[in-house]
Amino acid sequence: MRNELTRKLCTGGIIAALYAVLTLILPMLSYGPIQIRFSEALTILPFFLPEAIPGLAVGCFIANIIGSPMPIDWLLGTSATLLAALLTYLTRRKWLAPLPPVICNALIIGAEIAWFEAGLGSGFAAAFAYNALTVGIGELIACYVLGMLLLKLLPKNPYFCKMVPASRADRLN
């Protein structure tokens, strides 16, 4: 039991570190209205591993503290990733696993960027539509191209398969 807890904590920590590094390594693609965070491909991991949920949230928080000067982004960006990870965990079909991050980030980050650009005035709706679209497209690329690749390749790795809880082993097929 203690070894299992240690394994889960370490796995979550590794996921947090990977998310932060993958985000920070390409800042020109990771921040701003048009963004493709390669780290977002990792948001499919809760489909298999519950311990990925806090790992992704911590990794996003670290990446946003280092890469974004806006404290509101630290909160909203992390919240979007946490909500997406929780919804991905609840997803039952592989092809739907990348969808929660796309929707959560398009709506939450799209609204955040629109608020930075236009405030809550008359220009907010247009700014939100544009930013939700551009963030959503970036998320589609990261999650449905790279994330689906992970969904396909990870179950072929015997070490990864041993990490997946018995209650989620059916998701490896």
JOFENKA-V978369 format. One record per pair of residues at least 24 apart in sequence whose ideal C-beta (glycine too) atoms are under 8 Angstrom apart, sorted by sequence separation. I is the first residue (numbers start at 1). J is the second residue. D is the distance in whole Angstrom. If there is no record, write none. Layout:
i=I j=J d=D
i=I j=J d=D
This chain:
i=18 j=42 d=6
i=39 j=63 d=7
i=57 j=81 d=6
i=80 j=104 d=5
i=81 j=105 d=8
i=110 j=134 d=8
i=56 j=81 d=5
i=57 j=82 d=4
i=80 j=105 d=5
i=83 j=108 d=8
i=107 j=132 d=6
i=110 j=135 d=5
i=56 j=82 d=7
i=106 j=132 d=5
i=109 j=135 d=5
i=110 j=136 d=7
i=15 j=42 d=6
i=106 j=133 d=7
i=56 j=84 d=8
i=57 j=85 d=7
i=80 j=108 d=4
i=53 j=82 d=7
i=56 j=85 d=5
i=79 j=108 d=7
i=80 j=109 d=6
i=106 j=135 d=5
i=15 j=45 d=6
i=105 j=135 d=6
i=106 j=136 d=3
i=77 j=108 d=8
i=105 j=136 d=7
i=53 j=85 d=4
i=76 j=108 d=6
i=77 j=109 d=7
i=30 j=63 d=7
i=52 j=85 d=7
i=53 j=86 d=6
i=76 j=109 d=7
i=103 j=136 d=8
i=106 j=139 d=6
i=102 j=136 d=6
i=105 j=139 d=5
i=77 j=112 d=8
i=15 j=51 d=8
i=19 j=55 d=7
i=23 j=59 d=8
i=31 j=67 d=6
i=53 j=89 d=6
i=76 j=112 d=5
i=15 j=52 d=5
i=19 j=56 d=6
i=23 j=60 d=8
i=30 j=67 d=6
i=31 j=68 d=6
i=102 j=139 d=4
i=11 j=49 d=7
i=16 j=54 d=8
i=43 j=81 d=7
i=101 j=139 d=6
i=102 j=140 d=6
i=12 j=51 d=4
i=16 j=55 d=5
i=20 j=59 d=5
i=24 j=63 d=6
i=46 j=85 d=5
i=50 j=89 d=6
i=73 j=112 d=7
i=11 j=51 d=5
i=12 j=52 d=7
i=15 j=55 d=3
i=16 j=56 d=7
i=19 j=59 d=3
i=20 j=60 d=8
i=23 j=63 d=4
i=27 j=67 d=6
i=45 j=85 d=8
i=46 j=86 d=7
i=72 j=112 d=7
i=11 j=52 d=7
i=14 j=55 d=7
i=15 j=56 d=6
i=18 j=59 d=7
i=19 j=60 d=6
i=43 j=84 d=5
i=47 j=88 d=6
i=101 j=142 d=8
i=102 j=143 d=6
i=8 j=50 d=8
i=9 j=51 d=8
i=12 j=54 d=5
i=13 j=55 d=7
i=16 j=58 d=4
i=17 j=59 d=7
i=20 j=62 d=4
i=24 j=66 d=6
i=43 j=85 d=6
i=46 j=88 d=4
i=47 j=89 d=7
i=101 j=143 d=5
i=102 j=144 d=7
i=8 j=51 d=4
i=12 j=55 d=4
i=16 j=59 d=4
i=19 j=62 d=8
i=20 j=63 d=4
i=24 j=67 d=6
i=45 j=88 d=8
i=46 j=89 d=4
i=11 j=55 d=7
i=15 j=59 d=6
i=19 j=63 d=7
i=23 j=67 d=7
i=44 j=88 d=6
i=47 j=91 d=6
i=99 j=143 d=8
i=13 j=58 d=8
i=43 j=88 d=6
i=98 j=143 d=4
i=12 j=58 d=7
i=16 j=62 d=7
i=20 j=66 d=7
i=70 j=116 d=7
i=98 j=144 d=5
i=101 j=147 d=8
i=47 j=94 d=7
i=98 j=147 d=4
i=47 j=97 d=4
i=97 j=147 d=7
i=98 j=148 d=6
i=44 j=97 d=5
i=95 j=148 d=8
i=98 j=151 d=8
i=44 j=98 d=6
i=94 j=148 d=8
i=97 j=151 d=6
i=43 j=98 d=7
i=43 j=100 d=8
i=94 j=151 d=5
i=43 j=101 d=4
i=40 j=101 d=6
i=40 j=105 d=7
i=94 j=171 d=7
i=33 j=113 d=5
i=32 j=113 d=8
i=33 j=117 d=8
i=33 j=130 d=8
i=33 j=131 d=5
i=35 j=134 d=8
i=40 j=139 d=6
i=44 j=143 d=7
i=34 j=134 d=5
i=35 j=135 d=6
i=43 j=143 d=6
i=33 j=134 d=5
i=34 j=135 d=8
i=37 j=138 d=7
i=41 j=142 d=5
i=33 j=135 d=7
i=36 j=138 d=4
i=37 j=139 d=8
i=40 j=142 d=4
i=41 j=143 d=6
i=34 j=137 d=8
i=35 j=138 d=5
i=39 j=142 d=8
i=40 j=143 d=6
i=44 j=147 d=4
i=34 j=138 d=6
i=38 j=142 d=6
i=41 j=145 d=8
i=43 j=147 d=7
i=44 j=148 d=8
i=47 j=151 d=7
i=36 j=141 d=5
i=37 j=142 d=6
i=41 j=146 d=3
i=42 j=147 d=8
i=45 j=150 d=8
i=36 j=142 d=6
i=40 j=146 d=8
i=41 j=147 d=4
i=44 j=150 d=6
i=48 j=154 d=7
i=40 j=147 d=7
i=44 j=151 d=5
i=38 j=146 d=6
i=41 j=149 d=7
i=42 j=150 d=7
i=41 j=150 d=6
i=48 j=160 d=8
i=49 j=163 d=6
i=48 j=163 d=8
i=49 j=164 d=7
i=50 j=165 d=7
i=48 j=164 d=5
i=49 j=165 d=8
i=50 j=168 d=8
i=49 j=168 d=8
i=48 j=168 d=6
i=47 j=168 d=8
i=48 j=171 d=6
i=47 j=171 d=6
i=48 j=172 d=7
i=11 j=163 d=7
i=7 j=163 d=7
